[in-house]
Each structure stands twice: as C-alpha cells, then as structure tokens.
C-alpha cells in the first residue's frame, strides 16, 4: 500500500538566479549560477550528487534536447541525468523526480535543476507553439496565444457565477497589484516596481479581458535544489536548517475538459483534483487555516483568481471577495506570491516550479529580510499549471519545516 | 425530367462601399468615378473561391441527403491550386462520400454554365445521379483599376438530378470563340483587358445576340416566351442596349446585382439564376446565358416544386446580412495585395505534412468526429477510446459529422497578440448542441457582439496560407448566427 511522499525527502540546498532579461547570460551561465548557490547552501561537494534531473521546456530556443546540457555544463561525472518536460510544471517535475529517486532508496543525494532562456526569440511574449504543439494543432488549432487561451476563463466564469466582467477586472487588478508590491523588495525578481490597480486596469488590452499587467513576465532564469533523506539532512544540517517534502501531486487532463461536455470552462479540473490529493498526502485537513503561504501559477491574473477556488481555499464563485478583502495579500491570512510570483519574479518555464519551492524554502528557513517575512511560516504550497485551461498539467508541492 | 432540384447561394458578410474605394485611391484613375456606385461584396481574409463554394453548397443542400450526391463540379477562375483537384477539397468540405465524380471547370467565365451543362448531361446519360455544381469566384482588381470597382465575390450552387425537379432543363445552345476581352496568364494575379468599347461592340453585341438567335431558332422559341432572362454584363448602358436588341422587357431582365455584389466572374450568371429561382412560379421559362470566350444558352421551365418551402438562405438571404468595411486598406491586406507587418509570430514556418493531412483529411476538411456506439457520446476530433469517463469503450466508434451542427459559445476572447489579418483574433470554445466541443476561431463577427451562450454555426475557411510553398490550408471556423439587417 502506497504511503505517499510525506517526510521521506528533505531539501538541503537551493539556488536561484536573478530572473529577468538576462541579455548577458546564456542558459549555461544561468545553470552554473543556480547550481553554485545551491551546492554551497547544501554544504556538500559536487561528487556527492548521485543523480540529476534537468527541466527545460522550449528546448528548441534553449539548450536543446536530452540531458547532456546539464551534465556538460556542470561537468557531472557520468552519473545518471534525465531531462523532463511537462509544460509549465517542468521545473516541479524535475524536483519531483529527484524526490522519488531519493524516496525509492536508489540514491542518497540528487540534484534537480530547471532552466529556461526565453529572451532569445527577438520578440515579447512566449515563443509560438508552432510545430512543437503537434501537427494536429498546427492544422486545426485556433489562431491563439497563451494569454488568449487563459482569457477564455474570464468570460465563462462571468457567465457561470454572474460575476460581472468589471468585478473580475477589479479582482485580477488587485492580484497583479499585490504581486507587484511583493516583487519590489525582492532583488532577484524580474519586475520590481509598484503598479496601481488603476494603472493595471488602464493598460493596453492583450486578450480580452486581460491587459498587459494581467500577464506574467517572460524571463530568463534557473533554479536548483538538492534533495536527500531526512536522516542525511539531519546529519549534514546540525541546526535542522532544511525542509521536508509533505506532498508531490500531479494531475493531467484526460481529454474530458476539451472533448466531453461536463467541464464549465471556468475552472481547472486538474488543480481541483490534485490539491485534494495533496492535502490528503500532507495530512492537511483545512487548507485555508493550515497553509502558511503559497506560490501559485499566476501566468495570468485570472489563473491565480480561479486557482484560489480550485485549491479549495476560496469558495466557488467567491474568490473575488477574498481577493478584495486582502486575504492573499502579504499581510493577509494566506499570503500568496510573496516573492512577486510569476507576475514579477518572472517565468522562465523550466525553472519556475523550482523557483516557487525556493521562495517557500527561504521563508521557512527565515532567510528573507524582515519586510517580506511571513510570520510563523510552517507549511507552504506551490502550484504549477501548464498547457491551457481545457487541457493541462497541474502540479502541487507542499513543503514544511518541522 | 432532369433539372435543378435545389439551389443555394453565398455572398460574403463584408461589403465595401465603392465610394470608400474611390476616396482612397480614385485620385490615381479619376475615371473610375463612373463605377463608384453602391457597394460590392468582399470575401473575408479567410475566404476564397473554395470556401465560398462550400458555403454555397451547404446552403443548396439544406434538407437534401448528401449521401445521394454522386458528382461535384466546381467552376471558378480563381482556384487556389493549378494541380490538386480543387473540387476535391470542396467535396471533402461538403462531407461527400469519397466514391464520387469530381472535376474543376475553369478558364472562361462561362465555365459555370458549362459545368451546369456537364452535370445535366451526366444525369441525362444515367451514369450519374445527383450532381452538384458550385460556381465561385474571388477575382482581384488592381488597386485603382476599374476592375477593382467592378469585381465582387460570391458563389452559387445547384443540385442537378431527376427527382423533385424544380427547374426542368429544356435545352441549350453553345458558341465558343477565342474572343479575348480579358485574360489572366498562368502566373498573373490580375486580369488584363482590351478596350471596353470593343468588348461591348464586338463581345456583348455580337456574341450574345448571335447565340441567342441560334438558340431560339433551334427550339422554335421567342424572347417573349421567357419570364426571366439571366445574363452577365456589368456595363449598365450596354445592358439597356442589349435588352432592346434582344427584346427583353425590364421586368424580365434579372438584376445583375452590381450595386450589391459586383461582377462575380464565373459565378455571376449562377448567382443571378439562383436569385431568379427564389421568386419563380410554376410554368415560368428562364433563359440563362453564360458569357466569356463564347456563350452558353440554357433554358429551364419551372415546375410546381419551385414554390415548395425551402430552408435555404439563398442569395437574397445572404444579401440581407452584411457588415460594411470602412477601411479600403483592410481589403488590400486581406487579399495580400498590401503585405502588412503582422509581427514575427506570423513568420513561423509550419509545413503542411501531406501524409499526416491525408490520415486526418476527414476530420480536418469535413469536420468529421466520432460517435461512440456504446454510449452515444459524440466527440471531436475522432477518438479511439470513448471520452465519457463512465464508458471508455475502445474502437466502438462510427463517423459523426459536426460541420452541419450548431453549437453555442462557452467562452471567448479577442486576442491582440495573435498574428492576424483582422485583429483581434477572436476565438473560443464551441459546445455543439449534440455534444462535442472544440476551440475554434470565430469569423464574420465583432468582439463586442459576442456573448456566452450565443448560437454559432460552422463555416469552412482558409485557415492558413504558407507563402513559401503556396499552400492554402483549410479548416472550420465558428460564425455567430446572424439576424437579418
């Protein structure tokens, strides 16, 4: 009988580059930057790493296929290295694989590293799906972009819950304003300036009703984690300066949302299911009360708003009330995107999942300056949503400090 | 009895006021002011002669059993492929059985009446039952030219058979001359024409009367036997002259729709015929003339079936639904006359993989999905394993056609980031009433007019154009159902 991942794996070291338009840095530079910080934090030597997992998504404009970019760059000596891709859950997948490798007993110390170099396309926004989205999609997909496909949520949500498009626009403006406020004090964040809700609502329309500030930063960056068993962690970290993994869940669309008739177009079925499994695995009874902080996948502000409901923290059709009440603000009950989120920290796809864990990790270990410290943080949740609302991959990770 | 069993038409949603053309570019050729009256129909950026042929075919076949169609003839001078059967694309769009006769008719503008004759002869010979003829043209006039003023885009379709005939075919007479009033070489984008006066004096005033005379003699008829005479000729004064020469009274002359559509090329006589049939009465005799490098004269007599209630929108129904374009340059961009900068995302190189396309041809061109014979769930695209989580049957699917089904909008957006000839790119999820859903592009609509729950129908469109390899790619889009204006 499976017993889940809870307390079987510890994170002993993490590293994360500054995210942003890293014109001066190659993907290899970013990998080294994250790795050096991570290795120093773990306090081990490179030769102690027994296996590694690399997460990259847009490999065609990034480092190319397979795992060799990681082993070549870090000069990993003929150890097993695997590359993973699962849309925007890619970084979390690399972390999850590393955790499972440890939990299985196959390895003691494993590296997970995610990297993405998105700013070599020559234009703003994400690279087009192109043939990478599959031949069928290239022949039958709508002439769409990622913001547009997520914007679809808003019109369906408005119709289903009778929440006006204006109310939605206000709520998502608050979401982005909050992330901007949080990102200001984070030196590693891509976008670091205060933006008001008025500015957000007046910004140019990208895809109705999402304006410029409803869309996250497209950034370069890398993040890394070293995981091991709790026993080894205790032996290495005399002051218990590590966190343990409480849950790792992934849910992937079965085709029901996009092909069958039972999906309303106004929520993420995967998130709704993965979060319940994650709470069960982590033994969380009441997430609204027990979770200290969250990093959710705010690729677009509307995604964050609806995710609050799919995480079963806000009631269906009522997220805007919690948002406007400041429930998810820095000084709210469940602060969200305390490092700026995808919105302001940035979103180098392969790195993002690991970056989120990094944000929780540094809070749990109380390594952040006072102005952005969450009081009594014990349990943090990260969430990724890759793909599009009707067909996606959701990952949820819960970590804690005992 | 053999003849027209059903008929339909198609006029694009968009119209361009000729004054808008003149105001924009009349300065280069001020004489075009003489044509700057009324409006012309212009194909949307995602339409061409094939998509309009499919639209006219769909209209024509409403209430008809498509499985009985044994032949499809496409007539057009603006087909996107010189090699690749254009009628084959239209046939797939109309979801016909693949065991079908299909042919392209092109070259002369009278190719449409020739296609109609061939269809009639096919049925007469008893080698084919039920042949559909689709005529469609989308000709380009050079910016500033009189052709730009004159040409309009439209299509018509006729079902030829021997059951429930509404317009019985009674006879024909044809002439063929290498009369080069205008022409388009193999690599030309625009027509070149000889002097208008010569076209009128020698073309219309000799070839048409000569053909009509021989036709009337052959069938021992007189002009006053006909209740309608349908003939293409865009010159207003020349029509008056011809009516006088031929003895056509004003109420017998079928309107050539110059101020509503324009000259629709090969489709012109059939668009006019389609509209003429809408108001026809049993016993009416109709003379149809196709003109271009000669003349085809065909004659029909309407039966009692002509007054049967029909579901077709027809030419008149389409004329009643429209939206005006206020920007001349928009049309130039849509027709790729003016290469606008659509941004780097538009440069993405996507090859049409023909072996892939072949495997999926029915799902792509016909919008065929599948229906689970176990639980009845319909799904698009076709699945091997039923998507109903309570069913999950493996390989128990039968073909299910979505293109003729209506649906409603679940969600939608207008996307300014997507590379489009008509931003914002509007798209969203369509839920078909019988089940099945897909994220489709929406077309012939404005973002402001959309609402969740709104009804949509499906339209075959040119989804992409690969200018490196000259490939027009086709798929289906959703069109919000229209109210008459």
Contacts between the chains, C-beta under 8 A, distances in Angstrom:
chain1	res1	chain2	res2	distance
A	121	B	344	7.7
A	122	B	344	5.9
A	123	B	343	6.9
A	123	B	344	4.7
A	123	B	345	7.0
A	125	B	345	7.9
A	125	B	417	5.9
A	128	B	345	5.1
A	128	B	348	4.8
A	130	B	348	5.0
A	130	B	349	7.9
A	130	B	350	6.2
A	131	B	350	6.0
A	131	B	351	7.7
A	135	B	353	5.7
A	135	B	356	4.9
A	136	B	356	7.9
A	136	B	360	6.8
A	136	B	381	7.1
A	138	B	350	4.9
A	139	B	352	7.4
A	139	B	356	7.7
A	139	B	357	6.8
A	139	B	360	7.2
A	139	B	364	5.7
A	139	B	463	7.8
A	139	B	473	6.7
A	139	B	475	6.6
A	140	B	363	7.6
A	140	B	364	6.1
A	140	B	381	7.4
A	140	B	438	7.8
A	140	B	475	5.4
A	141	B	439	7.3
A	142	B	425	7.6
A	142	B	427	3.8
A	142	B	439	5.0
A	142	B	440	6.0
A	142	B	441	4.7
A	143	B	415	7.7
A	143	B	418	5.0
A	143	B	419	7.3
A	143	B	420	6.0
A	143	B	425	4.6
A	143	B	427	6.7
A	143	B	441	5.5
A	143	B	463	8.0
A	144	B	415	6.2
A	144	B	418	5.9
A	144	B	425	6.9
A	144	B	427	5.6
A	144	B	439	7.1
A	145	B	345	7.9
A	145	B	415	5.6
A	145	B	417	4.3
A	145	B	418	4.9
A	147	B	415	7.1
A	147	B	417	5.9
A	148	B	413	4.8
A	148	B	415	3.4
A	148	B	417	6.8
A	148	B	418	6.2
A	148	B	425	7.1
A	148	B	427	6.9
A	149	B	413	7.9
A	149	B	439	7.4
A	151	B	413	4.0
A	151	B	415	7.3
A	152	B	411	4.0
A	152	B	412	6.7
A	152	B	413	5.4
A	152	B	428	5.9
A	152	B	429	6.5
A	152	B	439	7.7
A	153	B	411	6.9
A	154	B	411	7.8
A	154	B	413	7.7
A	155	B	411	4.6
A	155	B	412	5.4
A	155	B	413	6.8
A	155	B	428	7.3
A	155	B	452	5.5
A	156	B	410	5.7
A	156	B	411	3.7
A	156	B	429	7.7
A	156	B	452	6.4
A	158	B	452	7.4
A	159	B	411	7.9
A	159	B	452	3.6
A	159	B	453	6.7
A	204	B	416	7.7
A	205	B	414	7.8
A	205	B	416	5.9
A	205	B	424	7.9
A	206	B	415	7.6
A	206	B	416	5.8
A	206	B	417	5.5
A	207	B	413	4.9
A	207	B	414	6.8
A	207	B	415	4.2
A	207	B	416	6.5
A	207	B	417	6.3
A	207	B	418	8.0
A	207	B	424	7.3
A	208	B	413	5.1
A	208	B	414	4.5
A	208	B	415	7.9
A	208	B	424	7.2
A	208	B	447	6.3
A	210	B	413	8.0
A	254	B	387	7.8
A	254	B	389	7.1
A	255	B	383	7.6
A	255	B	387	5.2
A	256	B	387	6.1
A	256	B	389	6.2
A	258	B	437	7.0
A	258	B	438	7.8
A	258	B	439	7.7
A	259	B	379	5.0
A	259	B	380	7.1
A	259	B	383	7.0
A	259	B	387	4.4
A	259	B	436	7.2
A	259	B	437	6.7
A	260	B	377	7.1
A	260	B	379	7.3
A	260	B	387	4.8
A	260	B	388	6.2
A	260	B	389	7.6
A	260	B	437	7.9
A	261	B	431	6.7
A	261	B	435	5.4
A	261	B	436	7.8
A	261	B	437	6.9
A	264	B	410	7.8
A	265	B	410	4.4
A	265	B	411	4.5
A	265	B	429	5.7
A	266	B	411	7.7
A	390	B	429	6.7
A	390	B	439	6.8
